[in-house]
Amino acid sequence: MIIECPNCNTKYTVPDEKIKGSTKLKCSKCHALFSIKEIEEDSSSKKDTAKIINRPVSDSLWTNENLQLPDDVKISIAVIKGARAGFIYKVTKPYILVGRGKVDLIIPDKEVSRKHLAIEIRYDKIFLRDLGSTNGTFIDDNRVSITRITDQTEFKIGQTTMMLIATPIIKDFDK
């Protein structure tokens, strides 16, 4: 660390490990006594600390204006194995967050991230997107990041297995 005397502007090179908290120094040129403080470092910059990589996750694959539920299909997500087995979530909006935090479909599974995956619906196309989860999202034992899913596609997060159910809506049922 380079330190400068506030009185005569003489510069000194002092090893970082010599400065702990607040330290008083005496200038060898003008004999002024002054204090210096240890510079606080962000923990991610220290060599013995794991660096956290912040990857921003946008709301959707494209723009939100492309998100729309189909008029002729009712979409649900069924939990078929795990802590909420038997639960059926009725999809009422085109963007659904799934995880164990503040999300639309809460899965109480310790292997599930707070925001684990998103289901995005664009008219007749449905996409499943892993949101950078720690333990991943799997379809047929293959880890996926972004994939198109269809009716009866099973996907697994943590110890929980879910299935997408797309049921056609019959509008003219009077005959």
C-alpha positions as CSV (number, residue, x, y, z in Angstrom):
1,M,0.0,0.0,0.0
2,I,1.3,3.5,-0.8
3,I,0.8,6.0,1.9
4,E,1.3,9.8,1.7
5,C,2.1,12.1,4.6
6,P,-0.7,14.7,4.8
7,N,1.8,17.3,5.9
8,C,4.7,17.2,3.5
9,N,3.3,14.7,0.8
10,T,6.2,12.3,1.2
11,K,5.2,8.9,-0.1
12,Y,5.9,5.5,1.6
13,T,5.4,1.9,0.6
14,V,4.0,-0.1,3.5
15,P,3.1,-3.9,3.2
16,D,-0.6,-4.4,3.6
17,E,-0.1,-7.0,6.4
18,K,1.6,-4.3,8.5
19,I,-1.6,-2.2,8.6
20,K,-4.3,-3.6,10.9
21,G,-7.4,-1.6,11.6
22,S,-6.2,2.0,12.4
23,T,-2.5,2.6,12.6
24,K,-0.5,5.7,13.5
25,L,2.7,6.6,11.6
26,K,5.4,9.2,12.0
27,C,6.8,10.8,8.9
28,S,10.6,10.4,8.8
29,K,11.0,13.7,6.8
30,C,8.8,16.2,8.7
31,H,8.2,14.1,11.9
32,A,4.4,14.6,11.6
33,L,2.2,12.0,13.3
34,F,-0.8,10.8,11.3
35,S,-3.3,7.9,11.2
36,I,-4.1,5.5,8.4
37,K,-6.9,3.0,8.2
38,E,-6.9,-0.5,6.7
39,I,-8.8,-0.5,3.4
40,E,-11.8,-2.8,3.6
41,E,-11.8,-5.3,0.8
42,D,-14.8,-7.0,-0.7
43,S,-14.7,-10.6,0.4
44,S,-15.0,-11.9,-3.2
45,S,-11.5,-10.3,-3.9
46,K,-9.6,-12.3,-1.3
47,K,-7.7,-15.3,-2.5
48,D,-9.1,-17.7,0.1
49,T,-12.7,-16.9,-0.5
50,A,-14.8,-18.4,-3.3
51,K,-15.9,-15.8,-5.8
52,I,-19.6,-15.4,-6.4
53,I,-20.5,-15.0,-10.0
54,N,-23.6,-12.9,-10.5
55,R,-25.3,-13.8,-13.7
56,P,-28.4,-11.6,-14.4
57,V,-31.5,-13.5,-15.3
58,S,-33.9,-11.6,-17.5
59,D,-37.6,-12.1,-17.1
60,S,-38.0,-14.2,-20.2
61,L,-36.3,-15.7,-23.3
62,W,-37.6,-12.9,-25.5
63,T,-39.7,-9.9,-24.7
64,N,-42.6,-10.2,-22.3
65,E,-45.1,-9.0,-25.0
66,N,-44.6,-12.4,-26.7
67,L,-45.9,-14.2,-23.6
68,Q,-49.5,-15.3,-23.9
69,L,-51.7,-18.2,-22.8
70,P,-53.4,-20.1,-25.6
71,D,-57.2,-19.7,-25.9
72,D,-57.9,-23.4,-26.7
73,V,-55.7,-25.2,-24.1
74,K,-55.8,-25.4,-20.3
75,I,-52.4,-25.8,-18.8
76,S,-51.5,-27.3,-15.5
77,I,-48.4,-28.6,-13.7
78,A,-48.9,-31.8,-11.6
79,V,-46.5,-32.8,-8.9
80,I,-46.3,-36.6,-9.3
81,K,-43.4,-37.4,-6.9
82,G,-42.0,-35.6,-4.0
83,A,-43.1,-33.5,-1.0
84,R,-46.2,-32.1,-2.8
85,A,-47.2,-35.3,-4.7
86,G,-50.7,-35.1,-5.9
87,F,-50.8,-31.3,-6.1
88,I,-52.0,-29.7,-9.4
89,Y,-51.1,-26.1,-10.1
90,K,-53.4,-24.5,-12.6
91,V,-51.5,-22.1,-14.9
92,T,-53.3,-18.8,-15.1
93,K,-50.5,-16.6,-16.5
94,P,-47.9,-17.1,-19.2
95,Y,-44.8,-16.8,-17.0
96,I,-44.5,-19.1,-13.9
97,L,-41.6,-19.3,-11.5
98,V,-41.0,-22.6,-9.7
99,G,-38.8,-23.0,-6.6
100,R,-38.7,-22.9,-2.8
101,G,-38.6,-19.1,-2.4
102,K,-41.0,-16.4,-3.3
103,V,-42.3,-18.0,-6.5
104,D,-45.6,-19.0,-8.1
105,L,-45.3,-22.7,-7.5
106,I,-43.5,-23.5,-4.2
107,I,-41.7,-26.8,-4.0
108,P,-40.6,-27.5,-0.4
109,D,-37.5,-29.6,-1.3
110,K,-34.0,-28.7,0.1
111,E,-32.4,-29.6,-3.3
112,V,-34.5,-27.0,-5.1
113,S,-33.2,-23.5,-5.5
114,R,-35.3,-20.5,-4.4
115,K,-35.9,-19.6,-8.0
116,H,-35.2,-22.8,-9.8
117,L,-37.0,-22.7,-13.1
118,A,-39.5,-20.8,-15.2
119,I,-42.3,-22.0,-17.4
120,E,-42.9,-19.6,-20.3
121,I,-45.9,-19.9,-22.6
122,R,-46.0,-18.3,-26.0
123,Y,-49.4,-19.2,-27.6
124,D,-49.0,-22.8,-28.6
125,K,-45.3,-23.2,-27.5
126,I,-44.3,-23.9,-23.9
127,F,-40.7,-23.5,-22.7
128,L,-39.0,-24.7,-19.6
129,R,-35.9,-22.7,-18.5
130,D,-33.6,-23.5,-15.7
131,L,-32.7,-20.3,-13.9
132,G,-29.1,-21.3,-13.0
133,S,-30.1,-23.6,-10.2
134,T,-27.5,-25.4,-8.2
135,N,-28.8,-28.9,-8.7
136,G,-30.2,-28.5,-12.2
137,T,-33.4,-29.4,-14.0
138,F,-33.7,-32.8,-15.6
139,I,-35.8,-34.4,-18.4
140,D,-35.2,-38.1,-19.0
141,D,-32.0,-38.0,-16.8
142,N,-30.6,-35.2,-19.0
143,R,-29.8,-31.8,-17.5
144,V,-31.5,-29.1,-19.5
145,S,-31.2,-25.3,-19.5
146,I,-33.8,-24.2,-22.0
147,T,-36.1,-26.6,-23.8
148,R,-39.5,-26.8,-25.4
149,I,-42.0,-29.0,-23.5
150,T,-45.3,-30.5,-24.5
151,D,-48.2,-32.3,-22.9
152,Q,-47.2,-35.0,-20.4
153,T,-43.5,-34.0,-20.4
154,E,-42.0,-35.0,-17.0
155,F,-39.3,-33.0,-15.5
156,K,-37.4,-33.4,-12.2
157,I,-35.9,-30.8,-9.8
158,G,-34.3,-32.1,-6.6
159,Q,-36.4,-35.0,-5.4
160,T,-39.5,-33.7,-7.0
161,T,-40.9,-34.9,-10.3
162,M,-43.5,-32.8,-12.1
163,M,-45.5,-33.2,-15.3
164,L,-46.9,-30.6,-17.7
165,I,-50.5,-31.2,-18.6
166,A,-52.1,-29.4,-21.6
167,T,-55.8,-30.2,-22.0
168,P,-57.8,-28.9,-25.0
169,I,-60.8,-26.7,-24.2
170,I,-63.9,-27.8,-26.1
171,K,-65.9,-24.6,-26.6
172,D,-69.0,-26.0,-28.5
173,F,-70.0,-29.0,-26.3
174,D,-73.7,-28.7,-26.9
175,K,-74.0,-31.5,-29.5
